[in-house]
Every structure is written in C-alpha cells, then in structure tokens.
C-alpha cells in the first residue's frame, strides 16, 4: 500500500488539458456573475429617468444586491466546505440567474430591489467557491496566474454588460438586459457535467475512487491503484471553521485581508455604479459613458492577469500594495479635466488596480487559508468586503446629492485605496515575521 500525497501531485503537476477545462469553466461562471453584477451601472441612468429616482435613492437601490452578496458569501462559502464546492456553485448559479430573469419584470423600485437582493445571494456565494476550486487544482508555480486569468471572467462579464447595453438599451429598453440571463441558465447543466468536484472534499468524504479518477486526469502518467491510500495534510479542521480563521497566528492577517477587501470593493462598486452617471453629468452621451465602463473592466482584466503573473514571480502581497497605491492616484486624477485619450488611460489604470486587485485579493486569500477552511476564509473575506460594496453606491449617491465638485467625488473614491495599501503592507510584514519565526523554530529544533 502506497501513501500518495494529493497536494504534492497537484502542486507539481504539468499544466494540462484538465487545468484548461477547470479554468475555462470557472471563468465562464464568473463571466455570467460579472454580467449580473455590472448590469446595475448600465441600466442606472434609464431607471433613474423612468422612475424619477434621486441619486440617494438610486444608490440605496444599488445596494440591495450587495447586501445579498454579503449574506451569500458568508453563508454559501461556509456551506460549501460542508456539502462540496460543486453543489455550492450549482445552487448559487441557479439562484442569481433565475432572480435576474425575474428582475426584468419589475414594475417599481421595491420589486426591483427584492430581485436584486436574491440575485446578490447567488453572486456572493459563487465567487469564493469558484476561486477555491481553481486554487485547489492549479499547480503551485502558476497558482496566482491561473486564479487571476480565471477571475478575469468577472471583468469580461462587466465588459459584456456594457457592450450589450450599448446595443440593447436604446432598442429594447432596460428590461432586455435582465432577460438575457436566460442563456446562462440554459448552459448550467452542461457546465456542471464537466466541472469536477473538489478533490479535497472527495477525500474528506471518503470518496476515494472518484478522487483517484480526478488525480489520474491531473497527472495521466501516474498509475494509482485501488489499494493506494490518498493523504492530504490539511483535510480536516480543528473546530468551528470561522474561529479557525483567527487561530495559529492568522488573526492579524485575517483582519488586514478583511479591511483590504472592504476598501477594494468600495472602490469597485462606487466606480461601476456611478462612473457612467458622473460622466453623463459632465456632458458625455450615454453611449460614451458606457464606453468608460468598458475601459474600466478591460483594465480590470489586464490588471488581474499582470498582477497574477507578477505575484507568481515576486511577493503577491507587495504587488497588491503597489496596485492599491496606483488606484488611489489614478482615481484622484479622474476628477480633473483631461484629454480624452488620457482620461481613458486613467480609467484603464483605475480598473486594473481596483477590479484587478480585487481578483488578486481572492488569489491571496485562497493561498493563505488551508483546504479545510478555504471556502470559509474566502466567503468571510468576501462577505466583510461586501459591506464596502454596499457603502460604495450609497457614498456615490450621497456625494451627488449634495452636488460636490467632480474632483471631490473622485477624491472620496480614492481614499480607500490608500487605506488598503497600508492594510496589505501590514499583512506582508506580519507574514514575513511569521515565516522568520517558523524558520528560527525549525533551526532551533535541528
């Protein structure tokens, strides 16, 4: 009987067709998730005009989905550690797609808000589970890059929402944007057919035959017999999963991650909800305003991939510190009159260092937490961060309601970037000290 270390097989595996499949399927899930999230910023000018909403009312309405995302991330992240990532993903995907379709039939702000809350539950739960699944199957040397590429589907979804909006809003009205969610729901059975379950969950459940079949796909040349015993160094938690986030020296870094998630998501949702409206108020047409949203999401996709590549070669925490600092600078400059090419460049950089850094935060959290608490750690970080996402649209609405100059609006959106840079600096220093202390302990024992 052989003892086979599952982590060692996955960490050292060559990038194969199996990894391509997992990455593509998770990216597809997040494309639809991103479409659903960014759809509000696209339809916002239309529904404000149709229902006569004030900026503060519109900001509050945008926060319904984000409240749902907070609860969804907290509940479904922890639930998936119990029932499996695949089931968690299926429940979340079906929930947000169905609620989005129904959203198209809303006839008043109350109905609209309820549907957005239900959709938010599913969106919030899907993200941590998709990231955890990709992180679990990615080879160690490519982990940050693959998670970032996979998560760039979120930005593609935002670009898709803006692109579809440019075409469909003037022709079919805002309702058509929500009816388009029927297509992803039809694809769900096919996605689930190909998507593998977490190998760690299979081992914990004693489903060794299925786990061996998955490992054989990861490393086809490896011959695994039924008598071989699969071993994982982190297959069981010690207690209540949430408390595990603060044990073994993780408390300070967990709090730093939560603060960084909060600040990052505040910037992402403040910009995605209000950028088209702010630009429309300065004289740009609706089509031009939506093209700024395209540039924001294209920057997010590019920033995530670049950041993931840098993170695999350097220190991922330090990369995020630099990105957050760049976010604060670029967003501050958006409020000043700039030539159009420079304005698009600043929006691109702002997207790269806010949406892109959000993706890097998920990658960093997935690497920080062990297998048995990974979905819980990601879910709670995302759930705490959703408070920032809730504050973002409300902050934008409040600032517009008091008619502040454009420069001060963007200055307010930029401050969280500086705070997040400080939080991740503390995270990096704490991690280095912990690593040094561990090395010293090993040396003393030797």
FENLIN-V118035 format. One record per pair of residues at least 6 apart in sequence whose ideal C-beta (glycine too) atoms are under 6 Angstrom apart, sorted by sequence separation. I is the first residue (numbers start at 1). J is the second residue. If there is no record, write none. Layout:
I|J / I|J
//
This chain:
106|112 / 237|244 / 80|88 / 138|146 / 168|176 / 202|210 / 203|211 / 311|319 / 369|377 / 79|88 / 106|115 / 202|211 / 245|254 / 280|289 / 310|319 / 48|58 / 279|289 / 399|409 / 76|88 / 103|115 / 135|147 / 199|211 / 212|224 / 307|319 / 334|346 / 365|377 / 102|115 / 134|147 / 276|289 / 279|292 / 333|346 / 365|378 / 276|290 / 199|214 / 76|92 / 99|115 / 134|150 / 330|346 / 365|381 / 275|292 / 276|293 / 196|214 / 99|118 / 100|119 / 211|230 / 330|349 / 331|350 / 99|119 / 330|350 / 40|62 / 208|230 / 96|119 / 95|121 / 96|122 / 327|353 / 95|122 / 96|123 / 203|230 / 326|353 / 327|354 / 203|232 / 92|122 / 323|353 / 204|235 / 200|232 / 203|235 / 92|125 / 92|126 / 323|357 / 320|357 / 89|129 / 320|360 / 88|129 / 85|129 / 61|109 / 85|133 / 316|364 / 64|113 / 68|117 / 72|121 / 76|125 / 80|129 / 295|344 / 299|348 / 303|352 / 307|356 / 302|352 / 303|353 / 65|116 / 69|120 / 73|124 / 77|128 / 296|347 / 300|351 / 61|113 / 64|116 / 68|120 / 72|124 / 295|347 / 299|351 / 304|356 / 64|117 / 68|121 / 72|125 / 295|348 / 299|352 / 303|356 / 307|360 / 65|119 / 69|123 / 65|120 / 69|124 / 73|128 / 292|347 / 296|351 / 300|355 / 304|359 / 300|356 / 51|109 / 36|96 / 136|198 / 36|100 / 133|198 / 104|175 / 335|406 / 335|407 / 104|178 / 103|178 / 104|179 / 335|410 / 334|410 / 100|178 / 331|410 / 332|411 / 101|181 / 100|181 / 101|182 / 331|413 / 332|414 / 36|119 / 331|414 / 97|181 / 37|123 / 268|354 / 328|414 / 36|123 / 97|184 / 267|354 / 268|355 / 97|185 / 328|417 / 33|123 / 268|358 / 327|417 / 328|418 / 33|126 / 264|357 / 324|417 / 264|358 / 93|188 / 324|420 / 325|421 / 324|421 / 30|130 / 261|361 / 321|421 / 29|130 / 260|361 / 90|192 / 321|424 / 26|130 / 320|424 / 321|425 / 317|424 / 26|134 / 257|365 / 317|427 / 318|428 / 86|197 / 317|428 / 84|197 / 85|198 / 22|137 / 84|201 / 42|161 / 34|154 / 38|158 / 42|162 / 261|381 / 265|385 / 269|389 / 273|393 / 166|287 / 31|153 / 35|157 / 39|161 / 266|388 / 270|392 / 274|396 / 23|146 / 27|150 / 30|153 / 34|157 / 38|161 / 42|165 / 258|381 / 261|384 / 262|385 / 265|388 / 269|392 / 273|396 / 26|150 / 30|154 / 34|158 / 166|290 / 257|381 / 261|385 / 265|389 / 269|393 / 31|156 / 35|160 / 165|290 / 262|387 / 266|391 / 270|395 / 13|139 / 27|153 / 31|157 / 35|161 / 258|384 / 262|388 / 266|392 / 270|396 / 23|150 / 47|174 / 46|174 / 162|290 / 11|140 / 244|373 / 43|174 / 162|293 / 162|294 / 241|373 / 245|377 / 43|177 / 159|294 / 237|372 / 241|376 / 234|370 / 236|372 / 237|373 / 234|371 / 39|177 / 159|297 / 234|372 / 158|297 / 155|297 / 270|413 / 155|300 / 155|301 / 267|413 / 152|301 / 267|416 / 266|416 / 32|184 / 152|304 / 151|304 / 152|305 / 263|416 / 148|304 / 149|305 / 263|419 / 264|420 / 148|305 / 263|420 / 81|241 / 148|308 / 260|420 / 145|308 / 260|423 / 144|308 / 145|309 / 259|423 / 260|424 / 25|191 / 144|311 / 145|312 / 256|423 / 144|312 / 25|194 / 25|195 / 256|426 / 200|371 / 256|427 / 144|316 / 253|427 / 253|430 / 252|430 / 249|434 / 18|217 / 18|218 / 155|355 / 13|218 / 9|215 / 13|219 / 151|359 / 9|219 / 62|273 / 148|359 / 148|363 / 147|363 / 144|363 / 4|228 / 6|230 / 1|227 / 2|228 / 3|229 / 4|230 / 5|231 / 6|232 / 1|229 / 3|231 / 41|272 / 131|362 / 135|366 / 41|273 / 45|277 / 38|272 / 132|366 / 41|276 / 131|366 / 132|374 / 132|375 / 129|375 / 132|378 / 128|375 / 131|378 / 128|378 / 128|379 / 128|382 / 127|382 / 81|375 / 80|375 / 81|376 / 77|375 / 78|376 / 77|376 / 77|378 / 78|379 / 77|379 / 74|379 / 73|379 / 73|382 / 74|383 / 73|383 / 70|383 / 70|386 / 69|386 / 66|386 / 66|389 / 67|390 / 66|390 / 63|390 / 63|393 / 62|393 / 63|394 / 59|393 / 59|394 / 59|396 / 59|397 / 58|397 / 56|397 / 55|397 / 55|400 / 56|401 / 55|401
//
